[in-house]
Amino acid sequence: MMINKISTMKFPVACIAMLALIGCGSAQKKHTESVVKSKPNIIIIYADDLGYGDLSVYGGIDLKTPNIDKLTKGGLMFTNGYATSATCTPSRYGLLTGTYPWRNSDAKILPGTAPLLIGTEQMTIPKMLREEGYDTGIVGKWHLGLGSGDVDWNKHISPGPNEVGFDYSFIMAATQDRVPTVFIRNGNVVGLDPKDPIEVSYKKNFPGEPTAIDHPEMLKMKWHHGHNQSIVNGIPRIGYMKGGATAKWHDEDMADTFLEEAKNYVGTHKNKPFFMYYAIQQPHVPRTPSPRFVGASGLGPRGDVIIEADWCVGELMKKLESEGILDNTLIIFSSDNGPVLNDGYYDDAVEKLGNHKPAGPLRGGKYSLLDGGTRVPFVTYWKDHIKPGVSDAVVCQMDLLASLASMVGSKETKFSDSQNLMNEFLGKSTVGRKSLVLEANAKTLLRKGDWIMIPPYKGASKMNTEVNIEMGPDDDYQLYNTKKDIGQQNNVAKQFPDKLKEMKETFEKLRGTDYQNVKELKLQ
């Protein structure tokens, strides 16, 4: 600026004022640029039921996932990255609140009519980041309850995502296989016709409404177990729904719809630090790929929607690059739990599996206490800030709250069970968590160092025959060295009594001694 070299006595007051405004504007712009550089945009991409072995970069055999592979190879790939639970609602609760889901007895697979699980007074990732000047948004699957227990879907729905830290929300209430099958933007059902109000029940059907049992001729997808109630778009669902015809989503367009919302959010928030939780619905059932991806994998609809999800990740990356903000964006990619093949529909997931192993070398899967239930793909990417590589550090999604708080300089210090592992997420340390209590179907286990201990659950189901997955419980203690025995084939509890004693003491110190007094949950 030349204002210091010019005598203000010869300059009109209006001009001085204008120059001052220009100077302030320039300073403000520099300040904004400085904030953006010091506080990166943060995006969590959260897949649904994606297994440890479902990505080619994690050793997937028959599936090609070039976009997620590129993200992974350009960032840090964790081989010991964990969700907090082997099912979706508890994992999402742990991710956003930094709290072990087993501390909340209501943190279980929720129906679409459940009340909000997260307390509006609780600290969450979006709430913490909003306090630090971030815009916050969620696009995709929610499944953490809405309202206070008796939702009127025809009115503004509250509390929900917007009351626990998100400035913007575009969600489905629960899962793709549950009613209500509508999108909700900032607490309001999208496209609802007031003359055709929505009614939802998880107890009984509405008079005259067809179900999969009564009208199988209306189905384009056959149910295997549990999914035999209201029919929407030819797909039988969990729960009963009436009305809302103009608001119902089109299943084959869901991935595109969420992607466009995510891209729009990026485009409209690029000038200020933002946090986006992009919770994609793939490869959860019902698997309904866009016609563009039908047959793309050769593994049936489950493989096709994974290919579709990979494409969505690639398109989001392109958007970040075209907006010039990829270099200043921290991206975290993970999944809410391990894989499952037949989870309620006949869709050739089993028949067309071929040589592909969704859990990779791990034993178990979704719903399971075994490692395949909670050990998932976990990637951190931040161009020029995270050196590409592989980390064996034990990390958990629950630790993102405290870690991100540390990165952005938050004054918050109380994060429940969340630990600051930012150095691990940035690749500056490989220490990781010393111990971690994991959960499946209301039961818990301990990961400590290279060891996993599953306490005895006498009389508990050892196998879920509907989904054909080992649940993991046994009548005796199980002890595995996951470094030497990643597939948990050798229970060495009797060979290493001192290690078992140490693990038991740590587990009971963290979890308490009443861990066996839990009731098995209904999985659907």
Buried (B, 14 or more C-beta within 10 A) or exposed (E): EEEEEEEEEEEEEEEEEEBEEEEEEEEEEEEEEEEBEEBBBBBBBBBBBBBBBBBBBBEBEBBBBBBBBBBBBBBBBBBBBBBBBBBBBBBBBBBBBBBBBBBBEEBBBBBBBBBBBBEEEBBBBBBBBBBBEBBBBBBBBBBBBBBEEEBEBBEEBBBBBBBBBBBBBBBBBBBBBBBBBBBBEBBBBBBBBEEEBBBBBBEEBEEEBBBBEEEBEEBEBBBBBBBBBBBBBEBBBBBBBBBBEEBBBEBBEBBBBBBBBBBBBBEEBBEEBBBBBBBBBBBBBBBBBBEEBBEBBEBBBBBBBBBBBBBBBBBBBEBBEEBEBBEBBBBBBBBBBBBBBBBBBEBBBEEBBBEBBBBBBBBBBBBBBBBBBBBBBBBBBBBEBBEEEEBEBBBBBBBBBBBBBBBBEBEBEEBBBBBBBBBBBBBEEEEBBEBBBBBBBBBBBBBBBBBBBBBBBEEBBEEBEBBEBBBBBBEEBBBBBBEEBBBBEEBBBEEBEEBBEBBBEBBBEBBEEEBEEBEBBEBB
